[in-house]
Amino acid sequence: MTTKEGGGPRRHLLETLLWKVGSVFVIFYALLPVAWIASLSLKPAAHLNDGRFIPREVSLEHYRRIFQDVQFPAALRNSIGIASLSTVFSVALAMFAAYAIVRLRFRGRRVILGGALSIAMFPPIAVIGPLFNLWRTVGLFDTWMGLVLPYMTFTLPLAIWTLTAYFREIPWELERAARVDGATPFQAFRHVIVPLAAPGVFTAAILVFIFAWNDFLFAAALTSTNDARTVPAAVAFFTGSSRFELPTGSISAASVVVTVPLVIVILLFQRRIIAGLTAGAVKG
Amino acid sequence: MAGITLHAVTKRFSGDATAVRELDLTIRDGEIFILVGPSGCGKSTILNMIVGLEQPSEGEIRVDGQPVTNLDPKDRNMAMVFQSYALYPHMTVRENMAFPLRLAGVERDKIREKVERAAAILELGGLLDRRPGELSGGQRQRVAMGRAIVREPVAFLLDEPLSNLDAKLRAQMRTEIVRLQRRLGTTMVYVTHDQAEAMTLGDHIAVLRGGSLQQVGTPRKLYAEPENLFVAGFIGSPPTNFLPAVVEGEVLRLPMVELPLPQGLRNRPDLDPGELIAGIRPEDLGVVKVGSEEAGTDLGPTFRAEVELVEWMGADVYLYLEVDAGSAPRMASASEKLRGLMQELGLSDSGGGKRRLSARVAGASPVVEGESLHLGLDPDRLLFFHPETGERVA
């Protein structure tokens, strides 16, 4: 074992121990509510209020119930579609914007970055009312595009800033090398810059996807039917089997179901975020 | 394979900065042409204009007589090696070298064959499936060369390709580059700030300073017949010694010695005021006497010098000397001119009543620091420059 700062192996051991204890604590703290929801979703309706963390009996009745209902599968489809479209559009646009901001010298570069930031600071609730009326007039109310557009608008600043920061770190001499090697400006971008910018692009994509996936405000205000209502909004419309029953079990099951795609997306993209990808490009 | 000509090329960047001024250059087919100069002299800008990464503000560039001034880099079929190598980090060595061919739409089998041939020439065979991050500096340099030669370009453009390598590897790669170029016979334009690299590599050398061409010629010509003070000071190691000089009748007065008038200065009424700047190559100074011991051949008039520092290089010894400049001719303009030049070339300026000289003598010379020497010099080997313009007069 290598020793640093003369502390010896004991110091190293203590460091490892503290790191592990800290990590376990943070994970425990963050995952406890999730585990509770998962536990609730697996309890049969009669045991929901028994106050036990581990279910006495495991039942999938809530899952069956939400998928038998027409509302939830439609909402899930909407959520996946709307969040994916928002991510693709937003990241694609942000890539071009960030590329231009980093690479080209033009008037108003700072204005664009500043403008993007001011949009990010703008409270979404302030545009809900006008947007509601506007969308009803132009026919975007309760459609996928009616949600994709505001999601793009509010995630673009974040994506542009993230990508600008990433693009600044790219060794741009590679682009010149590609141009000399016979690439058009677009080929240089596609074959050389995009693979190097990929970690940044995936980071931006994750952030945009999470925003769109989790949003409740726009989803609740700009939809009215199963045509475009996303899961967070749909969950609010869940009802119990009678007026005296709270839909706790169904809500829990729906929460677990909507968390799964998010985890999958993050795990998928995380594998692409490889640190040190640019090592060895320049300098000896 | 192509000759490249630049005609009245000027490059201005936004603002008033002029990187290259009215440049005329002829690069012959199949030669190694060196652009050399201190940093900021515009040599990299010239390279970028030749390859098409920058557009000249004025003037014209021709390749084999065809104007290419406004052609996109991808249509010029030139290969460039960057100072940083600029390898694509996400591609293996094979993919890096195949990249230009892939863009050119060469067939897969053909690409494989060409990459493997280039890899064999550069001894990269075992590294083809590694990524640049796993290679040493010298190996990366080779890959960059490989990417350049693989598609048989009309010219190689190298931008300080060896400056990131250590001294030993640099010398080795230098000979390898020459060997490669001779083998392929492709025109090579090579940018460097190192005059030793320029002298050893180049068929022709262009010396640049502040965006202006100072002189073009073979290494031998630049060394023997520098056209001005700057070239004389830039070429050679250690650099040329510059001293104020005065012509008085049949005598040439230097700060430390009086010499018979050299052949080149006789019958030159145009040099009437008689004030000049003399340049002495360190290798033209000879040790005549160490202490009281005779050491070398008689070189005519001698002068005394104190040895301040001795650098033993093996075959040669560099001596840094101090001479008494008691009888220095007073020449304000020449001194000003010299001081500016010395600063630009990064040389120490001599002040006060003493002057510093450097000499390069045979390694066998039994000279030690602090000693007193008698030195001689051949007046006909001196270089003379106009004190105002800096142009060589004889």
Interface residues (C-beta under 8 A of the other chain):
Chain A: P171 E173 L174 R176 A177 A178 R179 V180 D181 G182 A183 T184 Q187 H191 V192 P195 L196 G276 L277 T278 A279 G280 A281 V282 K283 G284
Chain B: V51 G52 L53 D72 P73 K74 N77 M78 A79 M80 F82 S84 Y85 A86 L87 Y88 P89 H90 F99 P100 L103 A104 R131 P132 G133 E134 L135 S136 G137 R140 Q141 R147 R151 L157 N164 L165
